[in-house]
Amino acid sequence: MLFGGLFIVRKRVLSAATSFAVLFSSAALVAGTAGQAAADSSKALPMSSVGDMVVDGVHRKIFISDPYLGKVVVTDYSGTVLRTVTGLPGVTGLVLSADAGSLYAAVPGIDAVVALDAQAVTETARYATGEGTDPQYVALAGGKIWFGYGNGDHGDIGSVDTAGAEPVVTLAQDTELNYSGAPRLVSSPTDPNAFAAMSSYYHRFLLGTYDVSTGTAARTARTAADVGSVGMANDLAFTPDGGKLITATAGNRHRVWRTTDMAELPSYASEYHGTAVAVAPDGTVAAGSDAWYAPDVFVYRPGETKAVRQYDFPGTGNTSGGDSLANSSLAWEPGGSRLFAVTAVLSGGSARLHVLDTPTKSLPTVTVKVPATVAVLKAITVSGTVAATLGLPAGTPLTVTRYDAEFPKGKALGTRNLGANGTFSFADTPTAAGNVTYKVAYTGDATHMGASGTALVKVTPFKTALKLDRHGLVVNFNTAVTYTATLGPTYKNRVVELWADPSGSEPKRLLKRGTVNSAGKLSTSLKMTRDTWVTAVFAGDTRSSAVSAASAVYTRAGVTTTLSRHYKWTRIGSTSYQTYHQTADPMIAAWHNSYPGRKTRLDLELWYQGAWRSAGSEYFKLNANGMAYVTIDGDGAAGYRFRVRSAYIDGSSGDSVNTNSYGAWKYFDFTR
């Protein structure tokens, strides 16, 4: 618009969501997966602490003790709470009878071992162990209940014989060994008359085995005196043959001991704070640690020293690290392959039961690499690796799928064989622009989980040419202007939209949407009432880029000027004048197309000394119909000639929605 000699263009950006933008982002919805570990599950438990865990394979129940709240929580295999037994202050150690009929719990807060019916989950008996004994751990052997009792300075072993009319408690069955803390106990899986005991406190580490065939605990082996402190000893378990004991202590490993002489054997690597250990009937070992920022569980297949699987539990509380694996909180599913684990949270969360569905299967990691960007229809190389704790042989088939704008649900590209050293590489040509994701998947087998990996390449489209004519055109009010968009070559889409965005408060609107003709053209007409920014929009397609072209057309304001109250017309030269008596006041009626707050400028000129000279200009507000009525005082003007016009001045007439417009001069003179 012309104003003060400056040519100003008022641009507006067309913010229309296009279909190509949707296509461009659709491939980003494809997410990589680490394999079928999603079958694992977890569920929160109503517990503040964890003491011990026992799995009942007959009734398919899990018993978990909560020392802080003094209760035993009973769940099914999914973690759904079935029953809660309360009134057991400090309850810690648990053991299930061989027939799964009874559960025994060590309850230090009442100096007793409590028996529960495992099916009904009701209390059936309480066996007092003596005032101040603080029994904390239990085991079954030789037809008796054995319990570890004591405190941090001294721990010992006692028994409860329930065979007679009254239970008989015998304490201090190994005063010589002097365990640090109440010893943890575990029954032998092969000898019904044997169990093992281990210090639970960190002052000194002691581990011993016992034979109870005579009715009393006779120690058969113990660790050497120079084993020293190994930190807190949190769990122990026999191997299935009864020949070894595995202990969860400090030191980045789970230590292994031969039961006959307590000689130390090669250990299982783990993390520093060992908390739990569980051994399956086939000899598979699950070694657990309290590791906030490292794996929590390491699973070892029988006879192997490299973990086949690791688990790192996520954090659910207020701390930055993962949830902590609780003490004595690993157990295998009896007769099954699942592993159960219980985690605890330091702050802001609750204990959780984790069900690890296939812990003995290796979980491969599939890594896929592609270039960051490439032009559409240009070949790329897709490469990567498949790494697993149990290596996969060359020739293992991998399934390849490509996700793009044309195939958002994926297009199968067939199979590729794994090469040597777990690598793969193949060529492919992206046929659609946008985010293109390649997924390489391994289906799994008897010893491996399925796994997949993804990589994304940004594919650039062909550049699209689009033109729109009429830019910079200046037209009069109510002029019909025909706009023509010209679209260059594209892949599939030939649809163009034409949008108008008039100046001022009038909203933008779609003028036309249609398919261009064989010459690539699409036209529409618009009657111009304001300065207008017209935009042609091409949404693009899977190979052609989205593009827009704009055209600014400027519209002069509508303008008319009329005079009234004259008594005759007079011709002076070639110009017609409206003549007034000097006693009459001429009425000027000015009109512009209306707009809120709009004003007209009236320019008045006087013929003087052979030329038209300015007699002043003034702005007058228009009414709702775009009219302004102004009178001129003619007193004393006899013999003078004048002319007047109305004008719209962009930015000065109250708005900026039109371009400068000047009405025709109206001539008048005065007589006496």
Beta strands, then each sheet from edge to edge (+ up, - down):
strand 1: 2-3
strand 2: 6-7
strand 3: 41-44
strand 4: 53-56
strand 5: 61-66
strand 6: 71-75
strand 7: 81-85
strand 8: 94-96
strand 9: 102-107
strand 10: 112-117
strand 11: 122-128
strand 12: 135-141
strand 13: 144-150
strand 14: 155-161
strand 15: 168-170
strand 16: 184-187
strand 17: 194-198
strand 18: 207-211
strand 19: 218-222
strand 20: 235-238
strand 21: 244-248
strand 22: 253-258
strand 23: 264-269
strand 24: 274-279
strand 25: 285-289
strand 26: 297-300
strand 27: 309-311
strand 28: 324-332
strand 29: 339-344
strand 30: 352-356
strand 31: 365-369
strand 32: 373-375
strand 33: 380-387
strand 34: 397-403
strand 35: 411-417
strand 36: 423-428
strand 37: 434-442
strand 38: 451-460
strand 39: 466-468
strand 40: 474-475
strand 41: 479-487
strand 42: 495-502
strand 43: 509-515
strand 44: 521-528
strand 45: 532-538
strand 46: 547-555
strand 47: 559-564
strand 48: 568-572
strand 49: 575-581
strand 50: 587-592
strand 51: 599-608
strand 52: 611-621
strand 53: 627-631
strand 54: 641-648
strand 55: 661-662
strand 56: 666-671
sheet 1: 1+ 2-
sheet 2: 3+ 30- 29+ 28-
sheet 3: 4+ 5- 6+ 7-
sheet 4: 8+ 9- 10+ 11-
sheet 5: 12+ 13- 14+ 15-
sheet 6: 16+ 17- 18+ 19-
sheet 7: 20+ 21- 22+ 23-
sheet 8: 24+ 25- 26+ 27-
sheet 9: 31+ 33- 36+
sheet 10: 32+ 38+ 37- 34+ 35-
sheet 11: 39+ 41- 44+
sheet 12: 40+ 46+ 45- 42+ 43-
sheet 13: 47+ 50- 53+
sheet 14: 48+ 49- 56- 54+ 51- 52+
sheet 15: 48+ 49- 56- 54+ 55-
end
